[in-house]
C-alpha cells in the first residue's frame, strides 16, 4: 500500500452540550485542538451532516459529524464522495475502550472493536481500510456498563492522562500530514514514560 497523506481527518463524538466532556467525544477534542493549531474554524455544513473546516495550507479537511456516533458514516461518506477522497486518505480519531487512559494507537484498517462509529463509517465507505487514531479511555470492567461509561466524564486524573495523550498526538501531526505513517505509528504507539517521583532534597548537614 502506498502511504498517502490524509486529506480528511474525522473526529468522532456526539453533538450537544451534554456530551461535550464525555469520554465518547475524545475524537472531537482532538479535531478541535488540531483546528486551533492549523488556524481554521469549523462551520456547519448541512450537506455533510457535520461541522467542517478546510485547512487549505495543510491540504486537509477536518470533520466532526453531527449525526450522533452510530450514524457517523453518513457524514463521512457524504464529504468523502463529494471531494473524491479515498478511504486510505481518511484518518478517523476516536475513543478506545481497550486502551488505558494516556495511551494511543495509530493503525491502518483491521477490526472495528465493536465501535459503532467505525462500523457505520465502514458501511458507508464500503471498506475498513482507513487510518484510525485510537485514544485510550480505559474500560469499566463490565461490558454491561460500557454505554454508561463512555457517556460519562472521566475522573480528573484519567482526564489529565487523556488530555496529555491528545497533546502527544497533536505533536505528531506534522509527520502524519506528510504521510510518514510508519514514523508516526512508532512514535504514538510507544507507551509514555512513567513520571518519576520527585526526589527529596538532601537534608542539610548538622
C-alpha positions as CSV (number, residue, x, y, z in Angstrom):
1,X,0.0,0.0,0.0
2,X,1.3,3.4,-0.9
3,X,1.4,5.7,2.1
4,X,-0.8,8.7,1.2
5,X,-1.1,11.8,3.5
6,X,-4.5,12.3,4.9
7,X,-7.0,14.6,3.1
8,X,-9.7,14.1,5.7
9,X,-9.4,14.0,9.5
10,X,-12.6,12.9,11.2
11,X,-13.1,13.3,14.9
12,X,-15.9,11.1,16.4
13,X,-18.3,12.2,19.1
14,X,-21.8,13.2,19.9
15,X,-23.2,16.7,19.4
16,X,-24.8,18.7,22.2
17,X,-23.6,20.3,25.4
18,X,-24.5,17.3,27.5
19,X,-21.9,15.2,25.7
20,X,-19.1,17.7,25.3
21,X,-17.0,16.4,28.2
22,X,-17.8,12.7,28.0
23,X,-15.3,10.1,27.1
24,X,-17.0,9.2,23.8
25,X,-16.1,12.7,22.5
26,X,-12.3,12.2,22.6
27,X,-12.2,12.4,18.8
28,X,-13.9,15.8,18.9
29,X,-11.3,17.0,21.4
30,X,-8.5,16.1,19.0
31,X,-10.2,17.7,16.0
32,X,-10.9,20.9,17.9
33,X,-7.3,21.3,19.0
34,X,-6.0,20.4,15.6
35,X,-8.2,23.2,14.1
36,X,-6.7,25.6,16.6
37,X,-3.2,24.6,15.6
38,X,-4.0,25.0,11.9
39,X,-5.7,28.3,12.4
40,X,-9.1,27.2,11.0
41,X,-12.6,27.4,12.2
42,X,-15.5,24.9,11.9
43,X,-18.8,25.8,10.3
44,X,-22.0,23.8,10.0
45,X,-22.4,22.1,6.6
46,X,-25.8,20.5,6.2
47,X,-24.9,18.6,3.0
48,X,-22.1,16.9,5.0
49,X,-24.2,16.5,8.2
50,X,-21.4,17.9,10.3
51,X,-19.0,20.7,11.3
52,X,-16.4,21.2,8.7
53,X,-13.1,23.1,8.5
54,X,-10.9,23.5,5.4
55,X,-7.2,23.7,6.3
56,X,-6.1,24.7,2.8
57,X,-2.5,25.2,3.5
58,X,-2.3,21.7,5.1
59,X,-4.3,20.2,2.3
60,X,-6.8,18.6,4.7
61,X,-10.4,18.8,5.6
62,X,-11.5,18.4,9.3
63,X,-14.9,16.9,10.1
64,X,-16.9,16.4,13.2
65,X,-20.1,14.5,12.3
66,X,-23.2,15.9,14.0
67,X,-25.3,12.8,13.3
68,X,-24.5,11.1,16.7
69,X,-22.0,8.4,16.9
70,X,-24.0,5.5,15.5
71,X,-24.5,7.4,12.2
72,X,-21.1,8.9,11.7
73,X,-20.7,7.2,8.4
74,X,-23.5,9.3,6.9
75,X,-21.4,12.4,7.4
76,X,-18.0,10.9,6.5
77,X,-19.4,9.2,3.3
78,X,-21.0,12.4,2.1
79,X,-17.9,14.5,2.4
80,X,-15.5,11.8,1.1
81,X,-17.7,11.2,-2.0
82,X,-18.1,14.9,-2.8
83,X,-14.4,15.6,-2.7
84,X,-13.4,12.2,-4.0
85,X,-11.3,11.3,-1.0
86,X,-10.3,7.7,-0.9
87,X,-10.7,5.7,2.3
88,X,-6.9,5.3,2.5
89,X,-6.7,9.2,2.7
90,X,-9.0,9.3,5.8
91,X,-7.9,9.4,9.4
92,X,-10.6,8.7,12.0
93,X,-9.9,9.7,15.5
94,X,-11.9,8.1,18.2
95,X,-12.1,6.9,21.8
96,X,-10.9,3.3,22.6
97,X,-12.1,1.2,25.5
98,X,-9.3,-1.4,25.1
99,X,-6.5,1.1,25.7
100,X,-5.8,2.7,29.1
101,X,-6.1,6.4,29.5
102,X,-2.9,8.1,28.5
103,X,-2.1,5.7,25.7
104,X,-2.6,5.9,21.9
105,X,-2.6,3.6,18.9
106,X,-2.3,4.5,15.3
107,X,-3.2,1.8,12.8
108,X,-4.5,1.2,9.3
109,X,-7.5,-1.0,8.8
110,X,-8.2,-4.0,10.9
111,X,-11.1,-4.9,13.2
112,X,-13.6,-2.4,14.4
113,X,-13.5,-3.4,18.1
114,X,-17.3,-3.1,18.5
115,X,-17.1,0.7,17.9
116,X,-20.4,1.8,16.5
117,X,-18.9,4.9,14.8
118,X,-16.3,2.8,13.0
119,X,-19.0,0.3,12.0
120,X,-21.1,3.0,10.3
121,X,-18.1,4.6,8.6
122,X,-17.2,1.1,7.2
123,X,-20.7,0.6,6.0
124,X,-20.8,3.9,4.1
125,X,-17.2,3.7,2.7
126,X,-17.5,0.1,1.8
127,X,-14.2,-0.8,3.4
128,X,-12.3,-1.0,6.8
129,X,-9.2,0.2,5.1
130,X,-8.8,3.7,6.6
131,X,-6.5,5.0,9.2
132,X,-7.6,5.2,12.9
133,X,-6.0,7.1,15.8
134,X,-7.3,5.4,18.9
135,X,-7.4,7.5,22.1
136,X,-7.4,5.3,25.2
137,X,-10.2,5.9,27.7
138,X,-10.0,2.6,29.6
139,X,-12.7,0.0,30.3
140,X,-15.2,-0.2,33.1
141,X,-14.5,-3.9,33.5
142,X,-18.1,-5.0,32.8
143,X,-19.4,-5.0,29.2
144,X,-22.9,-4.1,30.5
145,X,-21.5,-0.8,31.9
146,X,-19.9,0.3,28.7
147,X,-22.7,2.6,27.4
148,X,-22.9,4.5,30.7
149,X,-19.1,4.6,30.9
150,X,-18.4,6.2,27.5
151,X,-21.2,8.7,28.0
152,X,-19.8,10.0,31.3
153,X,-17.0,12.3,32.2
154,X,-13.7,10.7,33.2
155,X,-12.4,11.4,36.7
156,X,-9.9,14.2,36.9
157,X,-6.8,12.1,37.0
158,X,-7.9,10.0,34.0
159,X,-8.9,13.1,32.1
160,X,-5.5,14.6,32.6
161,X,-3.9,11.4,31.1
162,X,-6.3,11.6,28.1
163,X,-5.6,15.3,27.5
164,X,-1.8,14.6,27.6
165,X,-2.3,11.8,25.1
166,X,-4.2,14.1,22.8
167,X,-1.4,16.6,23.1
168,X,1.2,13.9,22.1
169,X,-0.9,13.1,19.1
170,X,-1.0,16.7,18.0
171,X,2.8,16.9,18.3
172,X,3.0,14.0,15.8
173,X,0.6,15.8,13.4
174,X,3.4,17.1,11.1
175,X,4.6,13.5,10.4
176,X,1.0,12.4,9.8
177,X,0.4,15.3,7.5
178,X,3.4,14.3,5.4
179,X,2.2,10.8,5.1
180,X,5.0,9.5,7.3
181,X,2.7,6.9,8.9
182,X,5.4,4.4,10.0
183,X,7.3,7.1,11.9
184,X,4.1,8.4,13.4
185,X,2.9,5.0,14.4
186,X,6.2,4.1,16.1
187,X,6.1,7.4,18.0
188,X,2.4,7.3,19.1
189,X,2.2,3.6,19.9
190,X,5.1,3.7,22.3
191,X,3.9,3.8,25.9
192,X,4.7,7.1,27.6
193,X,7.5,7.0,30.1
194,X,6.2,6.9,33.7
195,X,6.6,10.1,35.7
196,X,9.4,9.7,38.1
197,X,8.5,10.8,41.7
198,X,10.4,13.9,42.9
199,X,13.5,13.0,44.8
200,X,13.6,14.5,48.2
201,X,16.4,17.1,48.7
202,X,19.3,16.0,50.9
203,X,18.9,17.2,54.4
204,X,21.4,19.9,55.4
205,X,24.4,18.7,57.3
206,X,24.2,19.4,61.0
